[in-house]
Amino acid sequence: MKYAHIIIILTISTVVFSCSKWDDFLKYTEDGEIIYPGRMDSIKIYPGNERVRLEGLLTADPKVEKIVIRWNDDKDSAVFPYQKKNADKDTFSTVFPVDEGSKSFKIATYDQWGNSSVNVFAIGTSYGQNFRRKMQNRPISSIIYDSTGTSINWDPMDLSAGPQYTEIEIIKDGVTESIITPVSSETTFLENVTLIPPIKYRTIFKPEPNCIDTFATDFQLKNIQADVTNLYLSNAGPGFIRATEGGRWGTLASPWITNDAAKNKENKTTGGYSSDQRWWDTPGQIAWDTWGNTPVVDGKIYQVTSQPLPPGTYAVSFHYYSELQANSSVYCIAAAGKQGIPSLSGLSTALGYFSLYNKANIGETAPTFEGNQNFSFTLTQAQFVSIGFLGNIVGDKDPGSYLAVQNISLIKTN
């Protein structure tokens, strides 16, 4: 009997306790059991530029009226109203701003009574200023110009930051065009484009393949020293071409212009060209020789650029040999316009010039000079330029002065 009493007491206590707990539950449900709204599943977070895109599936539950996304320990949140569209599962997608960094997102659905689904968690990343600091523009190794177009050669890139392609902006016929080169390509060829530095370009990045945004470096103006001789000058050597067949002496073929004063050979019918192979392996030089008492007075050999030079700084470079005596002078000159190069009296009007070596003793062929020389000039606006040589060389019977130019180049330096 004693044990029976104990069992009865425990049974009564259990019933009382259970009723008490059920009453406590009813305080929160009032109308009965809570039915939780259907939760979101199959959630994916796509990274972006200080934002992310969230995609997921919602069940067939028609009671869901809004979706709440929380992160940063619930300090930040985004709320999106929701209206069911399909009888079965709906696809949900939204983009919202998120501060930079890797985040844990807590996603819950709510019905009209404020009841919440079970939380679902997902990890995602937002990229921003810290990522931008890692981005660097793709380096250019060289630029090559010719009559068919421009080749831009690129250095390899570190692929860990996600570089995708390089964008070059050019202006063609007054219209800005964008040229895209994948990061896997080593060269960009711009057909029929004579692009003169600085060039304008930037590199585009994606930190992850599924990122919804791209990141770009600032457009960079890249100054590159470039040989533009073939764009603007012709018959520039080595191996200058003569106008007509003949012996040792002649005149230069077009586009070179030789004035009568420069023709000091063969009864003043030729001059300014020599077929000599005396100093270099390639025959054909710009040359003056005054052996035999044949002076050159205000002799000019020049050509005009084939098209206006764009604004910028240029260097005229040439390789030459000189036995010019001290009472003579030869200048390499660049002058604005198509009118040719100036005489000595107008030398100050030139864009730039260089006085060739003339330190041989009078009446002797030494000392001599061979080497490269150059001078620079700057244009503030596009214009044609005349480039050539001005000679004033005293004639000495034996020996005379001698000058030979192997080649001439035009370099864009800025």
Backbone torsions as a table, in degrees:
resi	resn	phi	psi	omega
1	MET	NA	-36.4	-179.3
2	LYS	-61.2	-41.3	180.0
3	TYR	-69.5	-32.9	178.5
4	ALA	-64.7	-41.3	177.7
5	HIS	-60.8	-40.7	-179.4
6	ILE	-62.7	-41.8	-179.5
7	ILE	-64.4	-43.3	179.0
8	ILE	-60.5	-45.1	-179.0
9	ILE	-62.1	-43.9	-180.0
10	LEU	-63.4	-38.8	-179.9
11	THR	-63.7	-45.8	179.6
12	ILE	-62.4	-41.7	-179.9
13	SER	-62.5	-41.1	-178.8
14	THR	-63.7	-43.5	179.9
15	VAL	-62.4	-44.8	-179.4
16	VAL	-62.3	-45.5	-179.2
17	PHE	-62.0	-44.6	-178.4
18	SER	-63.4	-41.8	178.5
19	CYS	-63.1	-38.6	179.5
20	SER	-63.2	-45.5	-179.7
21	LYS	-65.2	-39.4	179.3
22	TRP	-65.1	-38.5	177.3
23	ASP	-63.4	-40.6	177.6
24	ASP	-61.0	-42.1	-179.8
25	PHE	-62.8	-41.3	-178.6
26	LEU	-65.2	-26.5	177.6
27	LYS	-57.7	-31.9	-177.0
28	TYR	-94.0	-18.5	-177.5
29	THR	-105.2	-25.6	179.8
30	GLU	53.6	-62.4	-176.6
31	ASP	-90.8	3.0	178.6
32	GLY	126.8	-157.1	-173.1
33	GLU	-66.8	138.9	174.8
34	ILE	-75.0	134.4	171.6
35	ILE	-109.1	110.6	-175.5
36	TYR	-69.3	140.9	174.6
37	PRO	-62.8	154.1	179.0
38	GLY	-64.8	134.8	-177.9
39	ARG	-85.3	163.6	175.6
40	MET	-83.1	145.2	175.0
41	ASP	-138.0	-179.7	-177.1
42	SER	52.5	43.8	-175.1
43	ILE	-78.9	136.4	174.0
44	LYS	-130.1	138.2	177.8
45	ILE	-114.2	123.8	179.1
46	TYR	-105.6	130.2	-177.5
47	PRO	-71.4	159.4	177.9
48	GLY	-156.6	-171.7	-179.1
49	ASN	-87.1	96.5	-176.2
50	GLU	52.5	37.1	175.0
51	ARG	-165.0	167.3	174.6
52	VAL	-138.8	162.0	170.6
53	ARG	-114.4	131.0	177.8
54	LEU	-108.9	132.1	174.4
55	GLU	-127.4	143.8	178.6
56	GLY	-164.2	176.4	178.0
57	LEU	-113.8	138.3	176.1
58	LEU	-111.0	142.4	-177.4
59	THR	-69.7	-177.0	-179.3
60	ALA	-78.0	5.4	-177.2
61	ASP	-63.5	118.6	-178.6
62	PRO	-81.9	-7.1	-174.9
63	LYS	-80.9	-15.0	-176.1
64	VAL	-67.1	126.2	-179.1
65	GLU	-119.1	-19.4	177.6
66	LYS	-154.6	160.2	179.7
67	ILE	-124.5	131.4	-179.4
68	VAL	-119.0	128.5	178.8
69	ILE	-116.4	127.2	-179.4
70	ARG	-123.8	150.0	175.6
71	TRP	-155.3	179.2	-175.8
72	ASN	53.9	51.5	-179.7
73	ASP	55.4	41.9	178.2
74	ASP	67.7	9.1	177.8
75	LYS	-73.4	-28.2	179.6
76	ASP	-119.9	146.2	-178.9
77	SER	-154.9	162.2	174.6
78	ALA	-139.9	136.4	-176.7
79	VAL	-119.2	133.5	-178.0
80	PHE	-130.6	123.0	175.4
81	PRO	-66.0	153.5	-176.6
82	TYR	-140.2	135.4	174.5
83	GLN	-130.7	124.1	-174.9
84	LYS	-65.0	138.8	-176.9
85	LYS	-112.5	-31.5	-175.8
86	ASN	-119.9	152.9	178.6
87	ALA	-68.1	-32.7	178.3
88	ASP	-94.0	-145.7	-178.6
89	LYS	-72.2	142.6	175.5
90	ASP	-103.1	148.2	169.7
91	THR	-93.2	128.7	178.2
92	PHE	-112.8	134.6	178.6
93	SER	-145.6	134.5	178.2
94	THR	-153.7	153.7	176.5
95	VAL	-118.4	134.9	-179.7
96	PHE	-146.9	151.3	-177.1
97	PRO	-70.7	140.0	178.6
98	VAL	-143.1	134.2	177.1
99	ASP	-64.6	155.9	-172.1
100	GLU	-61.1	141.4	174.9
101	GLY	133.4	172.8	175.9
102	SER	-86.6	129.3	-172.3
103	LYS	-126.6	150.5	169.6
104	SER	-102.3	118.6	-176.9
105	PHE	-102.3	138.0	178.2
106	LYS	-113.3	119.4	-173.3
107	ILE	-116.1	130.4	177.9
108	ALA	-139.3	149.6	173.6
109	THR	-103.7	156.4	-179.2
110	TYR	-134.5	145.2	173.1
111	ASP	-97.6	-175.4	-174.6
112	GLN	-68.7	-18.4	-179.7
113	TRP	-94.0	4.7	178.9
114	GLY	85.7	6.9	177.7
115	ASN	-73.6	139.0	-175.0
116	SER	-110.0	146.4	173.6
117	SER	-75.8	174.0	170.4
118	VAL	-65.2	139.3	179.1
119	ASN	-67.7	142.2	173.0
120	VAL	-119.5	140.6	-174.4
121	PHE	-114.8	147.2	176.7
122	ALA	-151.2	152.1	-179.8
123	ILE	-107.9	138.3	177.0
124	GLY	-153.0	167.8	-174.8
125	THR	-130.1	136.7	171.7
126	SER	-112.2	135.7	-178.8
127	TYR	-108.6	150.2	-177.9
128	GLY	-156.7	-134.7	-172.4
129	GLN	-62.6	-37.3	179.8
130	ASN	-62.0	-38.1	176.9
131	PHE	-69.6	-39.9	-178.8
132	ARG	-59.7	-32.7	179.7
133	ARG	-64.6	-21.7	-179.9
134	LYS	-84.3	-14.0	-174.3
135	MET	-80.8	137.2	175.2
136	GLN	-133.6	143.1	179.1
137	ASN	-67.2	146.7	-178.9
138	ARG	-67.1	132.0	-178.2
139	PRO	-75.9	143.9	174.2
140	ILE	-96.9	129.7	178.7
141	SER	-90.0	-36.9	180.0
142	SER	-166.0	161.2	173.5
143	ILE	-128.4	132.3	-178.9
144	ILE	-122.5	129.5	-179.0
145	TYR	-112.3	139.3	167.5
146	ASP	-152.1	-174.2	-173.1
147	SER	-68.4	-18.5	-178.4
148	THR	-90.2	-19.1	-179.4
149	GLY	155.7	-162.1	-175.6
150	THR	-120.6	132.0	175.3
151	SER	-109.3	124.0	175.8
152	ILE	-107.6	118.8	-179.1
153	ASN	-100.0	131.6	-174.0
154	TRP	-107.2	146.1	170.2
155	ASP	-79.8	156.2	176.3
156	PRO	-63.7	158.9	-179.8
157	MET	-122.3	153.9	169.2
158	ASP	-72.4	119.8	-174.5
159	LEU	-86.8	-4.5	-174.0
160	SER	-65.8	-26.9	-179.5
161	ALA	-86.8	-2.6	175.6
162	GLY	84.3	36.9	175.9
163	PRO	-64.1	138.9	-176.4
164	GLN	-109.1	-50.7	-177.4
165	TYR	-162.0	165.9	176.9
166	THR	-112.6	135.8	-179.8
167	GLU	-111.0	125.5	176.9
168	ILE	-110.8	132.9	174.9
169	GLU	-105.8	127.1	175.7
170	ILE	-128.7	157.2	175.2
171	ILE	-108.7	117.8	-177.5
172	LYS	-125.5	119.7	-177.9
173	ASP	55.0	38.8	177.2
174	GLY	79.5	0.2	-178.2
175	VAL	-114.0	132.5	178.3
176	THR	-77.2	126.3	178.0
177	GLU	-117.0	148.1	178.5
178	SER	-110.9	126.0	179.2
179	ILE	-110.9	125.7	-176.4
180	ILE	-106.2	129.8	176.3
181	THR	-125.2	118.7	177.2
182	PRO	-59.6	151.9	-178.3
183	VAL	-65.4	-19.1	178.8
184	SER	-77.3	-16.1	-178.5
185	SER	-84.9	137.3	-178.7
186	GLU	-89.8	-19.6	-175.3
187	THR	-139.0	141.7	169.6
188	THR	-112.0	122.5	178.2
189	PHE	-108.2	121.9	179.4
190	LEU	-103.2	97.7	-174.6
191	GLU	-67.6	133.6	178.4
192	ASN	59.9	22.7	178.2
193	VAL	-115.1	119.2	174.9
194	THR	-100.4	85.5	-174.3
195	LEU	-88.8	121.7	-177.3
196	ILE	-106.0	132.3	178.2
197	PRO	-57.4	153.2	3.6
198	PRO	-77.3	146.1	174.3
199	ILE	-101.3	154.6	-175.5
200	LYS	-110.6	119.6	-177.4
201	TYR	-153.6	161.7	176.7
202	ARG	-150.2	164.2	-178.9
203	THR	-116.8	137.2	-176.4
204	ILE	-104.3	137.4	-175.8
205	PHE	-124.3	152.9	165.2
206	LYS	-131.0	116.7	-177.9
207	PRO	-65.6	-27.4	175.4
208	GLU	-139.4	149.2	-178.0
209	PRO	-57.8	-32.5	-177.5
210	ASN	-94.5	14.9	-179.1
211	CYS	-65.8	138.1	-177.5
212	ILE	-82.1	-10.3	-179.2
213	ASP	-127.0	158.8	169.9
214	THR	-110.5	158.2	178.4
215	PHE	-121.0	141.1	-177.1
216	ALA	-129.1	140.4	169.7
217	THR	-68.6	162.8	173.7
218	ASP	-65.5	148.1	173.6
219	PHE	-59.0	133.9	-176.8
220	GLN	-115.0	133.7	172.4
221	LEU	-94.1	114.8	-173.8
222	LYS	-106.7	114.9	174.4
223	ASN	-88.0	123.8	-179.3
224	ILE	-132.8	130.0	175.9
225	GLN	-66.3	126.6	-173.7
226	ALA	-139.7	136.9	175.3
227	ASP	-80.8	111.5	-177.9
228	VAL	-110.5	19.7	-177.9
229	THR	-53.7	-48.4	-174.8
230	ASN	-67.3	-16.8	177.9
231	LEU	-81.1	-29.5	-169.1
232	TYR	-125.7	-19.4	-179.0
233	LEU	-123.4	153.7	176.5
234	SER	-131.9	161.1	179.0
235	ASN	51.5	52.3	-172.7
236	ALA	-101.8	7.4	178.6
237	GLY	73.9	175.9	-6.6
238	PRO	-61.2	151.6	-175.8
239	GLY	81.3	59.0	177.5
240	PHE	-59.7	142.4	-179.7
241	ILE	-93.3	137.4	-179.7
242	ARG	-91.6	161.9	-177.4
243	ALA	-71.9	-43.8	-179.5
244	THR	-137.4	158.6	176.5
245	GLU	-67.1	152.9	179.4
246	GLY	176.4	-160.3	-178.9
247	GLY	-86.6	-138.1	-175.1
248	ARG	-66.7	-39.0	-173.7
249	TRP	-102.1	155.7	178.3
250	GLY	-171.4	-166.5	173.9
251	THR	-123.0	155.0	-177.8
252	LEU	-73.1	143.6	174.5
253	ALA	-72.8	162.3	179.6
254	SER	-59.5	154.2	10.3
255	PRO	-86.7	11.5	178.0
256	TRP	-66.6	141.1	175.6
257	ILE	-115.1	126.4	-179.4
258	THR	-117.1	118.5	178.9
259	ASN	-77.9	166.7	-176.6
260	ASP	-61.6	-33.3	-177.7
261	ALA	-66.8	-21.3	179.3
262	ALA	-81.9	-11.5	-177.0
263	LYS	-92.4	95.4	-175.9
264	ASN	-113.1	17.0	-179.3
265	LYS	-125.9	157.1	174.7
266	GLU	49.0	60.9	179.4
267	ASN	60.3	34.8	177.9
268	LYS	59.9	34.9	174.9
269	THR	-104.7	-18.8	178.3
270	THR	-134.3	165.7	178.0
271	GLY	157.0	153.3	-180.0
272	GLY	92.2	-7.5	178.4
273	TYR	-135.4	141.6	174.6
274	SER	-137.3	140.0	176.3
275	SER	-85.3	9.3	-177.4
276	ASP	-51.3	143.0	170.3
277	GLN	-121.8	30.4	-171.5
278	ARG	-72.3	-39.7	-173.1
279	TRP	-105.7	-27.5	-175.8
280	TRP	-135.3	159.3	-175.8
281	ASP	-67.4	-31.8	-177.3
282	THR	-86.9	122.2	178.8
283	PRO	-75.1	155.1	177.5
284	GLY	101.1	99.5	179.3
285	GLN	-130.8	156.3	161.6
286	ILE	-71.7	125.4	-172.6
287	ALA	-151.1	144.7	168.9
288	TRP	-128.3	142.9	-179.6
289	ASP	-142.6	127.9	-179.0
290	THR	-115.9	22.5	171.6
291	TRP	-66.0	140.2	-178.8
292	GLY	88.2	24.1	175.3
293	ASN	57.6	49.3	178.6
294	THR	-120.5	84.1	-175.0
295	PRO	-71.3	164.0	171.8
296	VAL	-120.3	120.6	-179.5
297	VAL	-123.4	115.4	-178.2
298	ASP	57.4	39.5	176.2
299	GLY	-77.5	136.8	-176.5
300	LYS	-132.5	130.1	173.4
301	ILE	-128.7	118.0	-175.7
302	TYR	-153.1	165.6	168.3
303	GLN	-138.9	157.3	-179.9
304	VAL	-101.5	138.7	179.1
305	THR	-55.6	145.4	-174.6
306	SER	-67.1	-20.4	176.9
307	GLN	-153.9	164.6	-179.8
308	PRO	-59.2	139.0	173.4
309	LEU	-78.0	133.4	175.5
310	PRO	-64.6	159.9	176.8
311	PRO	-57.1	146.7	-179.7
312	GLY	148.0	-174.4	180.0
313	THR	-109.1	136.6	-176.7
314	TYR	-128.8	153.9	173.1
315	ALA	-121.6	133.0	170.8
316	VAL	-97.6	121.2	-176.5
317	SER	-121.8	143.6	179.8
318	PHE	-152.9	152.9	176.2
319	HIS	-111.2	130.9	-174.7
320	TYR	-149.6	166.2	172.9
321	TYR	-124.9	139.4	-176.6
322	SER	-137.0	132.2	164.7
323	GLU	-119.7	31.8	-178.9
324	LEU	-66.3	132.4	178.1
325	GLN	-83.1	158.7	-169.4
326	ALA	-62.7	-18.5	179.0
327	ASN	-91.4	14.7	-178.8
328	SER	-128.5	164.6	177.6
329	SER	-149.1	145.4	170.5
330	VAL	-136.5	132.0	178.9
331	TYR	-119.2	140.3	165.8
332	CYS	-95.8	128.3	-168.2
333	ILE	-132.8	143.4	166.9
334	ALA	-117.0	127.5	-177.3
335	ALA	-131.4	144.3	-179.2
336	ALA	-69.5	141.8	173.7
337	GLY	93.1	-178.9	-177.1
338	LYS	-98.7	3.8	-172.5
339	GLN	-81.7	-2.4	179.7
340	GLY	99.0	-170.6	-177.0
341	ILE	-97.0	153.5	-176.4
342	PRO	-78.7	165.5	170.4
343	SER	-79.8	177.4	-179.1
344	LEU	-55.7	-38.9	-177.0
345	SER	-66.4	-23.1	-178.8
346	GLY	-108.2	18.8	-175.7
347	LEU	-58.6	-32.2	-177.1
348	SER	-68.8	-15.8	179.7
349	THR	-84.5	-8.2	-177.0
350	ALA	-70.1	155.3	173.4
351	LEU	-67.6	-34.1	179.5
352	GLY	-176.3	158.8	179.3
353	TYR	-161.0	166.3	177.8
354	PHE	-141.9	133.5	178.2
355	SER	-88.5	118.7	-178.5
356	LEU	-71.5	157.3	-176.7
357	TYR	-56.2	128.1	178.3
358	ASN	-141.5	50.1	-175.4
359	LYS	-105.3	11.1	174.2
360	ALA	-68.1	140.6	179.2
361	ASN	-63.1	144.0	179.5
362	ILE	-61.4	129.1	-177.3
363	GLY	82.2	6.2	179.0
364	GLU	-131.1	168.4	179.9
365	THR	-107.0	14.6	-178.5
366	ALA	-143.4	156.3	-1.8
367	PRO	-72.4	164.9	-176.5
368	THR	-123.5	174.0	178.4
369	PHE	-143.6	140.6	167.0
370	GLU	-140.1	133.6	178.9
371	GLY	165.0	-175.4	179.0
372	ASN	-93.8	142.9	174.1
373	GLN	-139.5	157.8	177.3
374	ASN	-155.4	163.0	172.1
375	PHE	-145.4	160.7	-175.6
376	SER	-117.4	157.2	171.2
377	PHE	-149.1	157.7	-176.3
378	THR	-125.5	137.7	176.2
379	LEU	-112.7	134.4	176.3
380	THR	-95.8	-12.4	175.9
381	GLN	-146.9	159.3	-178.7
382	ALA	-67.2	135.0	178.1
383	GLN	-164.2	158.5	172.5
384	PHE	-70.7	150.0	179.3
385	VAL	-134.3	135.9	173.9
386	SER	-96.2	131.3	-177.5
387	ILE	-130.2	130.5	179.5
388	GLY	-179.8	-158.7	-172.9
389	PHE	-125.3	135.1	175.8
390	LEU	-110.9	123.6	-177.7
391	GLY	-119.1	134.2	168.8
392	ASN	-133.8	95.5	-169.5
393	ILE	-123.6	120.2	-178.7
394	VAL	-68.1	138.8	177.7
395	GLY	-87.8	121.6	175.5
396	ASP	-118.0	133.3	-171.6
397	LYS	-58.4	-50.6	-176.5
398	ASP	-165.0	108.3	1.5
399	PRO	-90.8	167.6	174.3
400	GLY	-111.7	-173.6	176.5
401	SER	-87.5	157.0	-179.0
402	TYR	-145.7	139.5	179.6
403	LEU	-143.8	137.0	175.7
404	ALA	-139.4	134.4	178.8
405	VAL	-113.8	124.6	-176.6
406	GLN	-80.3	-40.3	-177.9
407	ASN	-162.3	166.7	176.1
408	ILE	-141.2	140.2	-176.9
409	SER	-132.3	154.1	174.8
410	LEU	-119.7	120.6	-175.8
411	ILE	-115.2	130.0	172.7
412	LYS	-88.9	117.6	-174.8
413	THR	-105.9	-14.6	-178.9
414	ASN	-165.3	NA	NA
